[in-house]
Amino acid sequence: MTAGAPIPSKDYARQYGPWLPELLEEIGRVLLSEEPILGRSVARFEAEFAAYLGVPACVSVNSGTDALVLALRTLNLQPGDQVLTAANTFVATVTAILMAGGTPRLIDPDPDSMNLDPAAVAAALGPRTRAVIAVHLYGRAAPVTELKRLLAPRGIALLEDCAQAHGARDGAGPTAPRIGSVGDFGCFSFHPSKNLGAFGDGGAIALSSTAAQFELCGRRNLGKVDDYEVRFVSGNSKLDTLQALILSKKLPHLDALNARRRYLAERYREQLSDLEELRLPARVPGEGHVYHLFVVESPRRAALMAFLANRGIKSSIHYPIPPHLQPMDTDLGYPRGSLPIAERLAEQVLSLPISPELRDDEIDRVAAAVRAFHRGATQ
Ligand SMILES: *Cc1c(COP(=O)(O)O)cnc(C)c1O
């Protein structure tokens, strides 16, 4: 059975179509008047994004992964130094720790928020703990203000992996801090699929003080602190001028796009909350959730996913293999069964389409299909 056109999880043509003439004109202006690398648009976007977050400085880089790696490198991790993070995160959080020379210490998430629980972090701190990476997974703010209170007096760095939560706030009120502004480093990805996305890779590090700005500007640029002098052993991790331009054009719309995501999440909730077998993401007050993904849990995930696919609906899994079970070339030291909540989530989570460019009737079609599956429809 099908009912209408396929429903994608992402549609870049819909995203860019409406403002293409304006964007092409701006791109033309930049091509004729700026440097392709570290052009004026880069510094401009960094200043705009820092102002949006309420931090004193922001250093743009080429990806969210490198934002994490470069921020961690400023800590000068020694062999055996531990960096704590959530076991159910995207694998890049964990590989960043390894690339920066640290030892990942994985913590099972709170099963309701799917984020780190400060009590579990407190219980896992040890003499070799150098940093904690709080991941705002799926767009829901992790409790970073509380984590900062725990970690700052102990001299342990707090990094925020903000790749999925641009614009979310840690707290309910309209003046609650934006995520990325609370920890020592707020690490963002601008991968095209994220809530604030470039047309290509990109990332940024929000800084709560300007102390690390000089070092990070060197580390993103082959270790160079000026045209000729190299002070750090480092790769090449710069944000392109054209990507910065696109991000500058999109940033003023971020809050409205996040509000649309919250509206669509509520629309799902109204239509799905009576389905007992399906677990919906917990409702979060204010701007505490920006629904990068709308992640449900189903004990019959594979069947539900196939049922939706039969109706042209693209759902996806974030993530089917938790980092500690990836067949990586490094053994993280966590056998199967050692992180039971992350492992259960990996078996049950399913992301329903929630891009802001989807229409209300498309969300309703997804919800109707999910309902039909639970009523026992077979095809
Ligand atoms: C996307 C993502 C990253 C990596 O970002 P890239 O820009 O793709 O390198 C890191 N952490 C999380 C949680 C992500 O979702």
The ligand as an SDF file (V2000), in Angstrom:
LIG
                    3D

 15 15  0  0  0  0  0  0  0  0999 V2000
   27.6130   14.7030   13.5970 C   0  0  0  0  0  0  0  0  0  0  0  0
   28.2040   14.4370   14.9420 C   0  0  0  0  0  0  0  0  0  0  0  0
   29.5810   14.5520   15.1950 C   0  0  0  0  0  0  0  0  0  0  0  0
   30.5990   14.7430   14.1040 C   0  0  0  0  0  0  0  0  0  0  0  0
   30.4360   15.8560   13.3370 O   0  0  0  0  0  0  0  0  0  0  0  0
   31.1330   15.9300   11.8900 P   0  0  0  0  0  0  0  0  0  0  0  0
   30.9650   17.3540   11.5200 O   0  0  0  0  0  0  0  0  0  0  0  0
   30.3970   15.0010   11.0080 O   0  0  0  0  0  0  0  0  0  0  0  0
   32.5710   15.5690   12.0690 O   0  0  0  0  0  0  0  0  0  0  0  0
   30.0270   14.3940   16.4970 C   0  0  0  0  0  0  0  0  0  0  0  0
   29.1840   14.1080   17.5010 N   0  0  0  0  0  0  0  0  0  0  0  0
   27.8580   13.9570   17.2940 C   0  0  0  0  0  0  0  0  0  0  0  0
   26.9760   13.6520   18.4560 C   0  0  0  0  0  0  0  0  0  0  0  0
   27.3350   14.0980   16.0040 C   0  0  0  0  0  0  0  0  0  0  0  0
   26.0140   13.9350   15.8080 O   0  0  0  0  0  0  0  0  0  0  0  0
  1  2  1  0
  2  3  1  0
  2 14  2  0
  3  4  1  0
  3 10  2  0
  4  5  1  0
  5  6  1  0
  6  7  2  0
  6  8  1  0
  6  9  1  0
 10 11  1  0
 11 12  2  0
 12 13  1  0
 12 14  1  0
 14 15  1  0
M  END
$$$$
